[in-house]
């Protein structure tokens, strides 16, 4: 249950982050806001590491597969695209589209066991859930009355 609450909190933070990043981009520019967001994130992470809050082992870096380091590259794309779409769609519509994309891709990653994940079966009920979620997204994205 704790993990679900933390995951939901992550969603709350993502919605705020996208909205704040979008507001910043209106002032300084899209790519500039993407850069600043990552610089600030780097600073926060460095402070946490200086405070010795990390529990990892830097010496193990060479043992990770090359593709596991693409997260930083993807992070730039994520922030850039979120900042670009929120002003056009609104926070709710953009976040809904993001979630549908995330869950659909996550279902594929689970099913095929991508990147070392344990494969998770995908059945009719999961498919129905994706269809319902996409339908809900369509309703949220439809023109307002």
C-alpha positions as CSV (number, residue, x, y, z in Angstrom):
1,X,0.0,0.0,0.0
2,X,2.9,2.4,0.8
3,X,4.2,1.9,-2.7
4,X,0.9,2.8,-4.3
5,X,0.7,6.0,-2.2
6,X,4.2,6.9,-3.2
7,X,3.4,6.3,-6.8
8,X,0.3,8.5,-6.6
9,X,2.4,11.2,-4.9
10,X,4.8,10.9,-7.9
11,X,1.9,11.6,-10.2
12,X,0.9,14.7,-8.2
13,X,4.5,15.9,-8.4
14,X,4.6,15.3,-12.1
15,X,1.5,17.3,-12.7
16,X,2.9,20.2,-10.7
17,X,6.3,19.9,-12.4
18,X,4.8,20.0,-15.9
19,X,2.8,23.1,-15.0
20,X,5.7,24.9,-13.3
21,X,8.1,24.0,-16.2
22,X,5.5,25.3,-18.7
23,X,5.2,28.6,-16.8
24,X,9.0,28.9,-16.7
25,X,9.2,28.3,-20.5
26,X,6.9,31.2,-21.2
27,X,9.4,33.5,-19.5
28,X,12.8,32.1,-20.6
29,X,12.0,29.8,-23.6
30,X,11.3,26.1,-24.1
31,X,14.8,24.6,-24.4
32,X,16.1,27.0,-21.8
33,X,13.5,25.9,-19.3
34,X,14.3,22.3,-20.1
35,X,18.0,23.1,-19.3
36,X,17.2,24.9,-16.1
37,X,15.0,22.1,-14.8
38,X,17.8,19.6,-15.2
39,X,20.4,21.9,-13.7
40,X,18.2,22.4,-10.6
41,X,17.6,18.7,-10.5
42,X,21.3,18.0,-10.7
43,X,21.9,20.5,-7.8
44,X,19.3,18.9,-5.6
45,X,20.6,15.4,-6.3
46,X,24.2,16.5,-5.6
47,X,23.1,18.0,-2.3
48,X,21.5,14.7,-1.3
49,X,24.6,12.8,-2.2
50,X,26.8,15.2,-0.3
51,X,24.5,14.6,2.7
52,X,25.3,10.9,2.1
53,X,21.6,10.0,1.6
54,X,22.5,7.7,-1.3
55,X,22.7,4.0,-0.7
56,X,24.3,2.9,-3.9
57,X,27.8,1.9,-5.0
58,X,29.5,4.1,-7.6
59,X,32.0,1.3,-8.3
60,X,29.3,-0.8,-9.9
61,X,28.6,1.7,-12.7
62,X,30.6,-0.3,-15.2
63,X,28.5,-3.3,-14.6
64,X,25.3,-1.7,-15.9
65,X,24.3,-2.2,-19.5
66,X,24.9,0.7,-21.8
67,X,21.2,1.3,-22.5
68,X,20.5,1.8,-18.8
69,X,22.2,5.2,-19.1
70,X,19.7,6.5,-21.6
71,X,17.4,7.6,-18.9
72,X,19.0,11.1,-18.8
73,X,18.6,11.5,-22.5
74,X,14.9,10.4,-22.2
75,X,14.5,12.8,-19.3
76,X,15.4,15.7,-21.5
77,X,12.9,14.6,-24.1
78,X,10.2,14.1,-21.4
79,X,10.6,17.5,-19.9
80,X,10.8,19.2,-23.3
81,X,7.7,17.5,-24.6
82,X,5.7,18.1,-21.4
83,X,6.6,21.8,-21.4
84,X,5.7,22.0,-25.1
85,X,2.3,20.4,-24.8
86,X,0.8,21.7,-21.6
87,X,0.3,25.3,-22.9
88,X,-1.4,23.9,-26.0
89,X,-3.6,21.2,-24.3
90,X,-3.8,22.3,-20.7
91,X,-2.4,20.4,-17.7
92,X,-5.2,17.9,-17.4
93,X,-5.4,16.9,-21.1
94,X,-1.6,16.7,-21.5
95,X,-1.2,14.7,-18.3
96,X,-4.0,12.4,-19.4
97,X,-2.3,11.7,-22.7
98,X,1.0,11.2,-20.9
99,X,-0.5,8.7,-18.6
100,X,-2.1,6.7,-21.5
101,X,1.2,6.6,-23.2
102,X,3.0,5.6,-20.0
103,X,0.6,2.8,-19.1
104,X,0.5,1.4,-22.6
105,X,4.2,1.3,-22.9
106,X,4.6,0.0,-19.4
107,X,2.2,-2.9,-20.2
108,X,4.4,-3.8,-23.2
109,X,7.5,-3.6,-21.1
110,X,5.9,-5.9,-18.5
111,X,4.6,-8.4,-21.0
112,X,7.8,-8.7,-22.9
113,X,10.1,-8.4,-19.9
114,X,12.1,-5.5,-21.4
115,X,15.3,-4.4,-19.7
116,X,15.4,-7.2,-17.3
117,X,11.9,-7.0,-15.9
118,X,10.1,-10.2,-15.0
119,X,7.5,-10.8,-17.7
120,X,4.0,-10.1,-16.5
121,X,1.0,-11.7,-18.3
122,X,-1.4,-9.5,-20.1
123,X,-5.0,-10.7,-20.5
124,X,-8.4,-9.5,-21.5
125,X,-9.0,-7.6,-18.3
126,X,-5.8,-5.6,-18.7
127,X,-6.7,-4.9,-22.3
128,X,-10.2,-3.8,-21.2
129,X,-8.6,-1.5,-18.6
130,X,-6.4,0.1,-21.3
131,X,-9.4,0.6,-23.5
132,X,-11.4,2.2,-20.6
133,X,-8.5,4.4,-19.8
134,X,-8.1,5.5,-23.4
135,X,-11.9,6.2,-23.5
136,X,-11.6,8.3,-20.3
137,X,-8.7,10.2,-21.9
138,X,-10.8,10.8,-25.0
139,X,-13.7,12.2,-22.9
140,X,-11.2,14.5,-21.0
141,X,-9.8,15.7,-24.3
142,X,-13.1,16.2,-26.1
143,X,-14.3,19.8,-26.6
144,X,-15.9,21.3,-23.5
145,X,-19.6,22.2,-23.6
